[in-house]
Amino acid sequence: MAYTSADTVPTIVGAQVTGGHEGLPELILQVRYENGVVSDVTMENQMGVRLMAACGVEELDGLIGQPWTRVMEILPRQEG
């Protein structure tokens, strides 16, 4: 996916699973921000599973192209 100046929402451009703490898998997302910078975001296994379900995908490749707002939607809300 090529970056264009019209991109105004951070977007997932890559996803992979890696070994995490205590032997549980973690999801590493590569996120491209509005300025074109790509950085890694690591999610615990449970959050990765929730993200895939929220996006309606069964494979990691299905996360590519999803907006960052999908991640924000699954984060626990703090009452306060």
C-alpha positions as CSV (number, residue, x, y, z in Angstrom):
1,M,0.0,0.0,0.0
2,A,1.5,3.3,-1.0
3,Y,1.3,6.3,1.2
4,T,-0.5,9.3,-0.2
5,S,-1.1,12.8,1.3
6,A,-4.8,12.0,1.4
7,D,-4.2,9.4,4.1
8,T,-5.6,11.1,7.2
9,V,-6.1,8.1,9.5
10,P,-3.4,5.8,10.9
11,T,-3.7,2.5,9.1
12,I,-2.5,-1.0,9.8
13,V,0.0,-2.0,7.1
14,G,1.4,-5.2,8.6
15,A,0.7,-7.8,11.3
16,Q,2.6,-10.7,12.7
17,V,2.6,-12.9,15.7
18,T,5.6,-13.3,18.0
19,G,6.4,-15.0,21.3
20,G,5.6,-12.9,24.3
21,H,6.0,-13.1,28.0
22,E,5.2,-16.3,29.7
23,G,5.0,-18.1,26.4
24,L,1.8,-16.4,25.2
25,P,1.8,-15.1,21.6
26,E,1.6,-11.3,21.0
27,L,0.4,-9.5,18.0
28,I,2.7,-6.9,16.5
29,L,1.0,-4.4,14.2
30,Q,2.8,-2.1,11.8
31,V,0.9,1.2,11.8
32,R,1.4,3.9,9.2
33,Y,0.6,7.3,10.5
34,E,-0.6,10.4,8.7
35,N,3.0,11.7,8.2
36,G,4.1,8.4,6.5
37,V,6.0,7.1,9.5
38,V,5.5,3.4,10.2
39,S,6.0,2.0,13.7
40,D,5.3,-1.2,15.6
41,V,2.5,-1.6,18.2
42,T,2.5,-4.7,20.3
43,M,-0.7,-6.2,21.6
44,E,-1.3,-8.9,24.2
45,N,-2.8,-12.1,22.8
46,Q,-6.3,-11.5,24.1
47,M,-6.4,-8.0,22.6
48,G,-5.2,-9.3,19.3
49,V,-8.0,-11.9,19.2
50,R,-10.5,-9.2,20.0
51,L,-9.1,-7.0,17.3
52,M,-9.4,-9.7,14.7
53,A,-13.0,-10.5,15.8
54,A,-13.9,-6.8,15.7
55,C,-12.5,-6.5,12.1
56,G,-14.3,-9.7,11.1
57,V,-11.1,-11.4,9.9
58,E,-9.7,-14.9,10.6
59,E,-6.2,-14.3,9.2
60,L,-3.6,-11.7,10.0
61,D,-3.6,-10.4,6.4
62,G,-7.2,-9.3,6.9
63,L,-5.9,-6.7,9.4
64,I,-3.9,-4.9,6.7
65,G,-5.7,-1.8,5.6
66,Q,-7.8,-1.6,8.7
67,P,-7.9,1.9,10.3
68,W,-6.4,2.5,13.7
69,T,-9.8,3.4,15.0
70,R,-10.6,-0.4,15.0
71,V,-7.9,-0.7,17.7
72,M,-9.4,2.2,19.7
73,E,-12.8,0.6,19.6
74,I,-11.7,-2.6,21.4
75,L,-9.7,-0.9,24.2
76,P,-11.3,-1.0,27.6
77,R,-13.1,2.2,28.5
78,Q,-12.2,3.8,31.8
79,E,-15.1,5.1,33.9
80,G,-14.3,8.3,35.6
